[in-house]
Amino acid sequence: MPLYFLHVREKDGLIRDPEGSCLSNLEAARIYAIESARQLMVDSIVTEGRVGIARSIEVCDADGAQLLVVPFCNAVTV
């Protein structure tokens, strides 16, 4: 299975995913990114009292090529 890295883009920079996740294909990576964004928003509400919806997840392959960007706002509307 391909290895995908889900990096979180914030206004201050990029939080890199150091381990990556083995997922069956790019669509599975997109779904995983949406689920991850939802969990990160919940965590942000609990710890910081804010949603943090201006962030996004950049899905990259093992070579570092960006394949997909999932804005957190998509995780709310999907």
N, CA, C and O atoms as a MOPAC input file, in Angstrom:
PM7 MOZYME 1SCF
protein

 N      0.84300 1    -1.18700 1     0.00000 1
 C      0.00000 1     0.00000 1     0.00000 1
 C      0.88100 1     1.24000 1     0.00000 1
 O      1.94100 1     1.26100 1     0.62600 1
 N      0.43600 1     2.26800 1    -0.70400 1
 C      1.21400 1     3.51000 1    -0.75200 1
 C      1.26100 1     4.20300 1     0.60800 1
 O      0.35800 1     4.06900 1     1.43400 1
 N      2.33900 1     4.94200 1     0.80600 1
 C      2.53300 1     5.72500 1     2.02100 1
 C      2.18000 1     7.17400 1     1.72100 1
 O      2.70000 1     7.76500 1     0.77500 1
 N      1.29500 1     7.74000 1     2.53200 1
 C      0.88000 1     9.13500 1     2.38400 1
 C      1.22200 1     9.89300 1     3.65800 1
 O      1.10100 1     9.36400 1     4.76300 1
 N      1.65100 1    11.13700 1     3.48700 1
 C      1.94900 1    12.01400 1     4.60700 1
 C      0.90800 1    13.12000 1     4.64200 1
 O      0.64400 1    13.76700 1     3.62800 1
 N      0.31600 1    13.33700 1     5.81500 1
 C     -0.71100 1    14.35700 1     5.98400 1
 C     -0.12900 1    15.48200 1     6.83900 1
 O     -0.13200 1    15.41500 1     8.06800 1
 N      0.37000 1    16.51400 1     6.16200 1
 C      0.96000 1    17.66100 1     6.83300 1
 C     -0.12900 1    18.70300 1     7.08700 1
 O     -0.99500 1    18.92200 1     6.23900 1
 N     -0.08200 1    19.33700 1     8.24600 1
 C     -1.08500 1    20.34700 1     8.59400 1
 C     -0.51100 1    21.73000 1     8.32100 1
 O      0.51900 1    22.10500 1     8.88100 1
 N     -1.17800 1    22.47900 1     7.46300 1
 C     -0.78700 1    23.84400 1     7.13500 1
 C     -1.55300 1    24.80200 1     8.03500 1
 O     -2.78300 1    24.81100 1     8.04600 1
 N     -0.80800 1    25.61000 1     8.79100 1
 C     -1.37300 1    26.65700 1     9.63500 1
 C     -0.85200 1    27.98700 1     9.14000 1
 O      0.04400 1    28.02500 1     8.29700 1
 N     -1.39600 1    29.07800 1     9.64900 1
 C     -0.93900 1    30.39100 1     9.19800 1
 C      0.52600 1    30.62200 1     9.54100 1
 O      1.20400 1    31.40100 1     8.87000 1
 N      1.01900 1    29.95400 1    10.57800 1
 C      2.40400 1    30.12300 1    11.01300 1
 C      3.37300 1    29.18100 1    10.31200 1
 O      4.58400 1    29.31400 1    10.48500 1
 N      2.88300 1    28.24700 1     9.53800 1
 C      3.77700 1    27.31100 1     8.86500 1
 C      3.17500 1    25.94100 1     8.67900 1
 O      1.95500 1    25.78400 1     8.62700 1
 N      4.03700 1    24.95400 1     8.58100 1
 C      3.62500 1    23.59100 1     8.27900 1
 C      4.04300 1    22.66100 1     9.41200 1
 O      5.19200 1    22.68200 1     9.85500 1
 N      3.10400 1    21.84800 1     9.87400 1
 C      3.39800 1    20.80700 1    10.85500 1
 C      3.49000 1    19.50700 1    10.06800 1
 O      2.49400 1    19.01100 1     9.54100 1
 N      4.69000 1    18.96900 1     9.99900 1
 C      4.93000 1    17.77700 1     9.17700 1
 C      4.52300 1    16.49400 1     9.88700 1
 O      4.70300 1    16.33600 1    11.09400 1
 N      3.97400 1    15.59600 1     9.10300 1
 C      3.64100 1    14.24900 1     9.55300 1
 C      4.91300 1    13.41900 1     9.40000 1
 O      5.30700 1    13.11500 1     8.27400 1
 N      5.56700 1    13.04400 1    10.50200 1
 C      6.86100 1    12.36400 1    10.38800 1
 C      6.77400 1    10.88600 1     9.99900 1
 O      7.74800 1    10.32800 1     9.49400 1
 N      5.63800 1    10.25300 1    10.22300 1
 C      5.53300 1     8.81100 1    10.00600 1
 C      4.75700 1     8.43100 1     8.75200 1
 O      5.09000 1     7.44500 1     8.09500 1
 N      3.74500 1     9.18800 1     8.41900 1
 C      2.90000 1     8.85100 1     7.28900 1
 C      1.93200 1     7.72700 1     7.63100 1
 O      1.97000 1     7.15600 1     8.72100 1
 N      1.07500 1     7.43000 1     6.68100 1
 C      0.07000 1     6.37700 1     6.84800 1
 C     -0.02600 1     5.57300 1     5.56100 1
 O     -0.05400 1     6.13500 1     4.46600 1
 N     -0.07500 1     4.26200 1     5.70100 1
 C     -0.27400 1     3.38400 1     4.54700 1
 C     -1.76500 1     3.31300 1     4.26400 1
 O     -2.54800 1     2.84800 1     5.09200 1
 N     -2.14300 1     3.77500 1     3.09300 1
 C     -3.55400 1     3.79900 1     2.70300 1
 C     -3.67700 1     3.23100 1     1.29600 1
 O     -2.72900 1     3.28500 1     0.51200 1
 N     -4.83300 1     2.69300 1     0.98400 1
 C     -4.99900 1     1.95600 1    -0.26900 1
 C     -4.85800 1     2.81200 1    -1.52400 1
 O     -4.34500 1     2.34600 1    -2.54200 1
 N     -5.31600 1     4.07000 1    -1.45400 1
 C     -5.24000 1     4.93800 1    -2.63400 1
 C     -5.46200 1     6.39300 1    -2.22000 1
 O     -5.64600 1     6.68800 1    -1.03900 1
 N     -5.44500 1     7.28700 1    -3.18600 1
 C     -5.58100 1     8.71500 1    -2.89500 1
 C     -6.95400 1     9.04600 1    -2.31200 1
 O     -7.06000 1     9.92600 1    -1.45800 1
 N     -7.98200 1     8.37500 1    -2.74800 1
 C     -9.32300 1     8.61900 1    -2.19100 1
 C     -9.36000 1     8.23300 1    -0.71100 1
 O     -9.96500 1     8.94200 1     0.09300 1
 N     -8.73500 1     7.14000 1    -0.34900 1
 C     -8.65600 1     6.74800 1     1.05800 1
 C     -7.86600 1     7.78300 1     1.85200 1
 O     -8.19900 1     8.06600 1     3.00300 1
 N     -6.82700 1     8.34900 1     1.24900 1
 C     -6.04600 1     9.39800 1     1.90400 1
 C     -6.89100 1    10.65800 1     2.09300 1
 O     -6.78000 1    11.32400 1     3.12300 1
 N     -7.73500 1    10.99200 1     1.11100 1
 C     -8.62400 1    12.16100 1     1.22900 1
 C     -9.61000 1    11.96300 1     2.36800 1
 O     -9.83000 1    12.87800 1     3.16200 1
 N    -10.19800 1    10.79600 1     2.45500 1
 C    -11.15500 1    10.50100 1     3.53300 1
 C    -10.45400 1    10.54200 1     4.88600 1
 O    -11.00400 1    11.07000 1     5.85200 1
 N     -9.25500 1     9.99300 1     4.96100 1
 C     -8.48500 1    10.00600 1     6.20500 1
 C     -8.12100 1    11.44700 1     6.59200 1
 O     -8.13000 1    11.79300 1     7.77400 1
 N     -7.80400 1    12.27600 1     5.60800 1
 C     -7.48800 1    13.68800 1     5.87500 1
 C     -8.71200 1    14.42000 1     6.43000 1
 O     -8.57600 1    15.23600 1     7.34200 1
 N     -9.88500 1    14.14600 1     5.90400 1
 C    -11.11500 1    14.76600 1     6.41000 1
 C    -11.37500 1    14.32700 1     7.84500 1
 O    -11.70100 1    15.15100 1     8.69900 1
 N    -11.23200 1    13.03500 1     8.11300 1
 C    -11.42600 1    12.53700 1     9.48000 1
 C    -10.40000 1    13.15200 1    10.43800 1
 O    -10.72700 1    13.49800 1    11.57300 1
 N     -9.17500 1    13.28200 1     9.97200 1
 C     -8.11600 1    13.87700 1    10.79800 1
 C     -8.39800 1    15.34700 1    11.07000 1
 O     -8.19700 1    15.82100 1    12.18800 1
 N     -8.86100 1    16.06800 1    10.06100 1
 C     -9.19800 1    17.48400 1    10.23500 1
 C    -10.31000 1    17.64200 1    11.26300 1
 O    -10.25600 1    18.53500 1    12.10900 1
 N    -11.30400 1    16.78800 1    11.19200 1
 C    -12.40200 1    16.84900 1    12.16700 1
 C    -11.88100 1    16.62800 1    13.58600 1
 O    -12.26500 1    17.34600 1    14.50900 1
 N    -11.01700 1    15.64400 1    13.75900 1
 C    -10.47200 1    15.37000 1    15.08700 1
 C     -9.59400 1    16.51800 1    15.57100 1
 O     -9.63200 1    16.87200 1    16.74900 1
 N     -8.81400 1    17.09400 1    14.68600 1
 C     -7.96700 1    18.22600 1    15.07100 1
 C     -8.80400 1    19.44200 1    15.46700 1
 O     -8.42500 1    20.18900 1    16.36900 1
 N     -9.94200 1    19.64400 1    14.79400 1
 C    -10.82900 1    20.75200 1    15.17500 1
 C    -11.43300 1    20.50500 1    16.55600 1
 O    -11.52200 1    21.43000 1    17.36400 1
 N    -11.84300 1    19.28200 1    16.83300 1
 C    -12.37400 1    18.94400 1    18.15900 1
 C    -11.30400 1    19.18700 1    19.22000 1
 O    -11.57300 1    19.80500 1    20.25000 1
 N    -10.10100 1    18.70100 1    18.96700 1
 C     -9.00500 1    18.89300 1    19.91900 1
 C     -8.73500 1    20.37800 1    20.15300 1
 O     -8.47700 1    20.79900 1    21.28100 1
 N     -8.79500 1    21.16100 1    19.08700 1
 C     -8.54900 1    22.59700 1    19.18600 1
 C     -9.63400 1    23.29500 1    20.00400 1
 O     -9.33600 1    24.20000 1    20.78400 1
 N    -10.87200 1    22.88700 1    19.83500 1
 C    -11.97300 1    23.46600 1    20.61200 1
 C    -11.77400 1    23.16900 1    22.09500 1
 O    -11.93800 1    24.04900 1    22.94000 1
 N    -11.42200 1    21.93100 1    22.40200 1
 C    -11.25200 1    21.51700 1    23.79700 1
 C    -10.05400 1    22.21000 1    24.44500 1
 O    -10.15400 1    22.68500 1    25.57600 1
 N     -8.93700 1    22.27300 1    23.74900 1
 C     -7.71400 1    22.79700 1    24.36600 1
 C     -7.53500 1    24.30400 1    24.24400 1
 O     -6.94200 1    24.93500 1    25.12000 1
 N     -8.04900 1    24.88600 1    23.15000 1
 C     -7.80200 1    26.30400 1    22.88700 1
 C     -9.06500 1    27.15300 1    22.81700 1
 O     -8.99300 1    28.38200 1    22.78800 1
 N    -10.21900 1    26.49700 1    22.79000 1
 C    -11.47100 1    27.24200 1    22.70000 1
 C    -11.72300 1    27.84600 1    21.33100 1
 O    -12.49600 1    28.79500 1    21.20400 1
 N    -11.07700 1    27.30400 1    20.30600 1
 C    -11.29400 1    27.78900 1    18.94000 1
 C    -11.34900 1    26.60300 1    17.98600 1
 O    -10.82500 1    25.52700 1    18.27500 1
 N    -11.98800 1    26.82000 1    16.85500 1
 C    -12.14200 1    25.74000 1    15.88800 1
 C    -10.87000 1    25.55500 1    15.05600 1
 O    -10.47000 1    24.42400 1    14.78300 1
 N    -10.25300 1    26.62600 1    14.66300 1
 C     -9.06500 1    26.52900 1    13.82200 1
 C     -9.37900 1    26.08500 1    12.41000 1
 O     -8.64100 1    25.29600 1    11.82000 1
 N    -10.47200 1    26.59000 1    11.86900 1
 C    -10.95400 1    26.14700 1    10.56000 1
 C    -10.12900 1    26.67900 1     9.39700 1
 O    -10.28700 1    26.20900 1     8.27100 1
 N     -9.25800 1    27.64500 1     9.64300 1
 C     -8.45000 1    28.22000 1     8.56200 1
 C     -7.29500 1    27.31200 1     8.14500 1
 O     -6.56200 1    27.65000 1     7.21500 1
 N     -7.12000 1    26.20000 1     8.79200 1
 C     -6.03500 1    25.27300 1     8.48400 1
 C     -6.39800 1    24.36200 1     7.30600 1
 O     -7.54000 1    24.33600 1     6.84600 1
 N     -5.41000 1    23.62800 1     6.84100 1
 C     -5.64300 1    22.63000 1     5.79300 1
 C     -4.66800 1    21.47000 1     5.98700 1
 O     -3.66900 1    21.58800 1     6.69700 1
 N     -4.97800 1    20.36400 1     5.34600 1
 C     -4.08600 1    19.20800 1     5.35400 1
 C     -3.56800 1    19.01700 1     3.93900 1
 O     -4.33600 1    18.93700 1     2.98000 1
 N     -2.24500 1    18.94400 1     3.83200 1
 C     -1.59300 1    18.69400 1     2.55800 1
 C     -1.21400 1    17.22300 1     2.50600 1
 O     -0.41400 1    16.74900 1     3.31200 1
 N     -1.78900 1    16.51100 1     1.56100 1
 C     -1.50300 1    15.08400 1     1.39700 1
 C     -0.36000 1    14.95400 1     0.39400 1
 O     -0.45600 1    15.41100 1    -0.74500 1
 N      0.72800 1    14.31700 1     0.84500 1
 C      1.91000 1    14.14700 1     0.00000 1
 C      2.25800 1    12.66400 1    -0.11100 1
 O      1.93600 1    11.86000 1     0.76400 1
 N      2.92800 1    12.32800 1    -1.21600 1
 C      3.37300 1    10.94300 1    -1.37100 1
 C      4.73300 1    10.75300 1    -0.70000 1
 O      5.26600 1    11.68700 1    -0.10000 1
 N      5.28500 1     9.56500 1    -0.79900 1
 C      6.54700 1     9.23700 1    -0.13400 1
 C      7.72100 1    10.04500 1    -0.68200 1
 O      8.74000 1    10.19100 1    -0.00700 1
 N      7.58800 1    10.56600 1    -1.88900 1
 C      8.64300 1    11.38800 1    -2.48900 1
 C      8.50300 1    12.86600 1    -2.11000 1
 O      9.34900 1    13.68500 1    -2.46800 1
 N      7.42900 1    13.19900 1    -1.38500 1
 C      7.20900 1    14.58000 1    -0.95700 1
 C      6.36200 1    15.40300 1    -1.91600 1
 O      6.13600 1    16.58900 1    -1.67600 1
 N      5.89400 1    14.80000 1    -2.98800 1
 C      5.05100 1    15.52500 1    -3.94100 1
 C      3.65400 1    15.73000 1    -3.35300 1
 O      3.03100 1    14.79000 1    -2.86000 1
 N      3.17800 1    16.95800 1    -3.41300 1
 C      1.83800 1    17.26300 1    -2.90800 1
 C      0.81000 1    16.73900 1    -3.90300 1
 O      0.85100 1    17.07200 1    -5.08800 1
 N     -0.10700 1    15.92000 1    -3.41200 1
 C     -1.11400 1    15.29300 1    -4.25300 1
 C     -2.48700 1    15.92000 1    -4.09700 1
 O     -3.30800 1    15.89200 1    -5.01300 1
 N     -2.72500 1    16.49000 1    -2.91300 1
 C     -4.07100 1    16.94400 1    -2.57400 1
 C     -3.99000 1    17.89800 1    -1.39900 1
 O     -3.15500 1    17.73300 1    -0.50900 1
 N     -4.86400 1    18.89800 1    -1.40000 1
 C     -5.00200 1    19.78700 1    -0.24400 1
 C     -6.45400 1    19.70900 1     0.22300 1
 O     -7.38200 1    19.88400 1    -0.56600 1
 N     -6.63300 1    19.44500 1     1.51100 1
 C     -7.96900 1    19.34900 1     2.10000 1
 C     -8.13100 1    20.47400 1     3.12500 1
 O     -7.61700 1    20.38000 1     4.23900 1
 N     -8.85000 1    21.54200 1     2.74400 1
 C     -9.11400 1    22.60200 1     3.71200 1
 C    -10.00900 1    22.08100 1     4.83800 1
 O    -10.91200 1    21.27900 1     4.60300 1
 N     -9.74900 1    22.54300 1     6.05700 1
 C    -10.56100 1    22.10100 1     7.18400 1
 C    -12.04100 1    22.40600 1     6.96700 1
 O    -12.89900 1    21.66900 1     7.45200 1
 N    -12.35100 1    23.48100 1     6.24600 1
 C    -13.76100 1    23.81500 1     6.01700 1
 C    -14.46400 1    22.70900 1     5.24000 1
 O    -15.67600 1    22.54600 1     5.38200 1
 N    -13.73700 1    21.93700 1     4.41800 1
 C    -14.34100 1    20.80600 1     3.72200 1
 C    -14.73900 1    19.69700 1     4.66800 1
 O    -15.65900 1    18.93300 1     4.37800 1
 N    -14.05700 1    19.59900 1     5.79600 1
 C    -14.37300 1    18.56900 1     6.78100 1
 C    -15.67100 1    18.87200 1     7.51300 1
 O    -16.27300 1    17.98500 1     8.11700 1
 N    -16.09900 1    20.12400 1     7.45800 1
 C    -17.34000 1    20.52500 1     8.11200 1
 C    -18.52000 1    20.32200 1     7.17100 1
 O    -19.61900 1    20.00400 1     7.62600 1
 N    -18.31700 1    20.49800 1     5.87700 1
 C    -19.41300 1    20.46600 1     4.92300 1
 C    -19.61100 1    19.11700 1     4.25100 1
 O    -20.59500 1    18.91500 1     3.54000 1
 N    -18.67900 1    18.18800 1     4.47200 1
 C    -18.77900 1    16.88000 1     3.79400 1
 C    -19.64400 1    15.94900 1     4.59700 1
 O    -19.85300 1    14.80300 1     4.19900 1

